[in-house]
């Protein structure tokens, strides 16, 4: 009688485990921001997308433009922007165009941008 009861209990537990559906794990797609794969609020999604594109710039520096340079300091995790002080308007315009090419709308997306003038 006890053996039958134990088999009955084991069957109930194994049936419940096999009926559970697994939650799918998002997979990352190369070149696509990670936030595209999760259900998150729009503000957080925007911040993650911005951080993704800004961090992707590390792969494209150091960069030397005509009126600006952009580098990354790995010791303190900051981007180093140097603008030509004699051509400041052109330097800012060139840097903004460089950002747009890299899917960054504005300097405000950076949390870690240090600007100097030379």
Order of alpha helices (4+ residues) and beta strands (2+ residues): alpha-alpha-beta-beta-beta-alpha-beta
